[in-house]
């Protein structure tokens, strides 16, 4: 059950922002650490997230703060940090308050080529930021890089496929990563839209420095699995916005890396997809689309 924001954290927010919290609600995919929408006196709305007393969660919060600082400096469409307590000394636990951005993160049920190309433009804006790795924004070679997907049990039905994907990735040379910002968890559920306009990109807690295919592979996996297509439009949009052409073999390798940077048993992620407005997605459909995507990419590389 999702808890409410801790009272001490709420008092810290009120002290930092100089107003009172009059209401709150959990956001999609919220856990006991939030994020929550906070309604403040005076009709202002902000977003609050906290970190548990766990080194992994604290590191993710520090990464998000560092990424938001870069996003603000580069005028990227992303929230702005309003109050930060990385140590938890004042809030009682590490906490971050961000601006509220209008828009919806609901995932469309059908392929929308124009939106897929727009997602490519969003990614290109992020990757246009040159960056040197730091402790809080390290080198990333895959999305969700700090999650040990390789330790998860692979369902028997796709075990041979995952073995082939791993051996293929290991045999291919990795593209030289340029020193560019990567989001590290770029999928449709982490983007906000108002109508057809992109209003912001959320959840930067896996950001770092790496190759654009870290994010493009993740987006392509997302569109192939959740929408059943549109993944080629993402690369077309990215190339259009960046005036850069990607090597097809590099794109294919990025796709396979994205397959490995996902849970083999998609029953674990199905509730997240439902929370993003896709209750139509089933445990029959989602793995079938994932497997078809992986097999198509393997065929491209043969």
N, C-alpha and C positions, 0 to 999 in steps of 0.2 A: 504494500500500500504506500502511496506517495505521501510523504510527510509535508507539513507546511514549513516555510522558511524558519530556521531557528530564531527564537526571540532575540538573542544577543546580536545575531547578524542583522536582524531588522532594525534594531536600535542603532547599530553602526551605520547602516544605510541612511537612516534618518539624520544622524549627526553629520555624515559626509555631505548629504545633499540639502540639508537644512529644511527639511519638510517631513511630514508624517506619511507612513504607509497606511493606506485606507483599504487596500484589498490586494489579493494575489490570486494567481491561477497557474497551475503547471502547464508548461508548453509541451508540444508533441514529443514523445520519446523521453519525457522527464523521468528522473529517478529520485532517490532520496537526496541527491545533490543538486536537484533542479535540472534545468533552469526553470525559473518562475517568471511570469510577468508580474511586475509590481505596479499597482496603481497608487499614485501619490496624490496628496492633497493639491488642488489646483489643476486637476485633469491632466497631469503628466504621467507618462508610462515609461518604465525602464525594465531591463532584464537583469535578473540576479542569478548567479551561479556560485556554488561553493565547492570546495574540494574536501574529501574525507581525509582523515589523518593517515595518509598513505603516500609514500614517496612517488609512486607512479602517477597518482592523481595530482599531487602538488606540481610535478614536472609538467604535466599537461596544462595546468592552469598557467604556469609561468610561460610556456610556449604560446598559449593563446594571447596573453598580455603582450608578449614581444611581437607577435604577428599583427596584432591590432595597432601597435605603435607604427609598424612599417606601413600598414594599410592607410593609416591616417596621414603619414608623411607623404605617401604617394597618391593620396586622394582616391583610393580604391573604394568601390561601393561595398562597404562593410560597416558594422557597428563601430562606435567610438567608445573607448573606455572612459567611464565617468568617475569611478572610485575603485581602488585596488588595495587589497591587503594580502600580499603573498605569504607573509609569515603567520597570519592569523592572530597576531598579537592584540589587535584592536577588535576584530570582529569575532574572535573566539575560534575561528577556523579560516583558512584561506578563502578569500571571497573576491568576486569581480562583479561590478555593476556596469552594464553597457547601455547604450542608447537603444531605444525601441525603433525598429524600422517597419514601415507599413508594407503589407504584401502577404502573400500566402506561399508556403513551401509545399503545398499539396502537389503530388505527382500526377500528371495527366494520364488518363487511361488509354490514350491512343497516341500514335506517332505524330508529332508535329514538326516537320522538317525545319520550318522557320525558327521555332524555339530551340531545336537541337543546334542549329547554326549559331543562334544567339548564345547558347551555352559555350560554344567554341570561342566566341568573342569574349565572354566572361573569363574563360581560362587564359586567353591570350593577354588580357590586361594584367592578370596576376603574373604571368611569366615574363612580362616586359620589365619587371622589377629586378634589376641586378642586385645580387646579395652575396655577402661572404658568410659562410657558416659560423655559428656561435654556439655556446652551450645550450641556449634555449631555442635556437633555430638551427639544428644540426643538419647534416647531409641526410636526405631521405632517398631511398632506392625503391620504395614502393609506397602505396597508400597505407594508412593505418600501420606505419612501420614498427611501432612499439608493441603491436599485438602479436603474440607467438602463434600464428595460424598453423605453423608446421607441426605443432604439438597436438592439434585437434584430430579427433578420430574421423576418418573418411568413410562415409557409407559405402557398403560393398558395391552398390549399383554404379558408383562412379570412381571406384578405387583405381581401376586400370587407366581411366582417363586422366586422373590427377597424377598418376605416376608418369604418364607420357608427357603431360604438361611440364612437370618438374624437370624431367630429363631433357626436354627440348629447350627450356629456359637455360639450364646449366650449360648446354652446348653452344648457345648463341652468345656472341660478344655483346656486352652491354654498351649502349651508346655513351659516349663521353658526356657526363652531365655538365651543362653550363651552370654558371653560378647565378641561378635565377630562383626567385621565390616560388615555392609550390605550396598549395593548400594542404595537401596530404590526406584529405577525406572528401574529395569533390564528387558529389553526386547530387541528383536533383533535390533531394530532401534537405540539402544544406544551402539551397538558393531560394531567394524570395522574389516573387513576381507580383506586380500590380497590373492586371490585364496582361498585355504582351511585353511590358517593360520590366527589366531586371532591376530590382531595388536594393539588393544586397546579397552578400555571401556570408554565411554564418559558420560557427563552430571551427575555429582555427587552431584547435588544440593538438593537431598532428602536423602543423605547418613546419616548413624547413626550407632547405636549399636542395635543388636537384634538377632532373631533366623534366621538361613539360609532360613527357609521357607518363610520369607518375600520376598526374591528374587526368590526362586524356584517356589513359587506360581505364581508370576508375569510372570516368564518365561513360566511356563506350560500354563497359560491362553493365553499368546501371541501365542505359537505354536498351541494350540488347535483352536484358533480363526482365526489366519492368515494363518496357514499352513494346518489345518484340522487334525493334528496328530503330533507325535514326542515328546509329553510331557513326556511320560514315559522314553524316552531315556535321557532326561535332568537329571532326578533323578538317572538313571543308571550311567551316566557320573560323576555326583557329588559324588555318593557313591564310584565309582571306584577311583576317585582322592583323596577323603578324607579318604578312608578306614573306612567309617562310614555307618551304615544302619539306615535309618529313619523308624519310626513307620508309617505304612500305614494310620492309623487314623489321625496322625499329618499331613501327606502329604495332606490328603483329607480336613482337616480343613484349611490348608494353601491355597488350591485351592479356597475354598469358600470365604476366606478373600480376595483373589485376585479378585474374582467376585465383591465383595462389594467395592473394591478399583479401580473401573472402572466406566465410565459414563454409566448409565442405557440406555440412548439414544445414541447408537453408531454412529448416524449421526454426532455427535460432533467430533468424532475421525477419521471418515472416511477420511477427507482430509490429516491427518497425515499419514495414511496408504498409501494413494496414493502418497504422497511425498516421501515415502520410497521405491518407485518402484513397488507398488501393485495397479495399476489402475483397475485391474481385480476384486478387492473386491467390493462387492455391499452391499447395505443396506438390501437386502434380505438374502444374504449369511452370513454376519458377525454376526448379531444377532442370526441367526439359529444355527451357530456353538457355539456361547457363551452359548445359552440356552441348547444345547445338552451336552456341557461340564459340566455345572452346574447340570443338571439332572443326568448325569452319576455319578458324585461325590456324590450326595445325595443318589443314589442307593448303592454306596459302603458303606455308613455309616449306611444304614438301617439294 
